[in-house]
């Protein structure tokens, strides 16, 4: 009887372990995504007013990141983005040189900007508020901004994708950028358009 009990217990434990091993990887895969920078299906853009008369637009050409998302538990989502500040591109070489200097991003001392979320709260299936730590020019501050889920599903190459967009704005001076651009140009808007491939 004792031998039968031990055998039954071992068999049950083995079966449970096997089931967990089979299920656990699929659970992780359902939530983890790599930002599709290789296919250029993600963008980090910015805009700032020029003298109050027009918008100056630009982007960062090099960045990377990942995020986790499961539509069954959307508030458990996370996002992590790292931006190469040297890749700033405003479509004007001389201006970009100035933007990389100590007057602005000081890319030689601060080559990376990062955003790491610590809370995401969805109000419905598509809209959420993301809160996290944004680091720029060596300064880290907590920011919150709205994001919209664009969609998710199978792609034509056998993969699974999900995409989100979000826009935030902040004062340049909050991140140690005090170069005088005039009273109309004290804030910059940043937009993240992120498409990820499930890994």
Protein Blocks (a to p, Z undefined) as FASTA:
>chain_A
ZZmmmmmmmmmmmmmmmmmmmmmmmmmmmmpccddfknopaccdddddehhlaccddddf
bdcddddddfklmmlgccdddddfklgcehiaklmmmmmmmklnommlmmbccdddfbdc
dfbfmbccddddddeehiacddddddddfbgcddfkopacddddddddddfklnopabde
bjklmbccdddddddddZZ
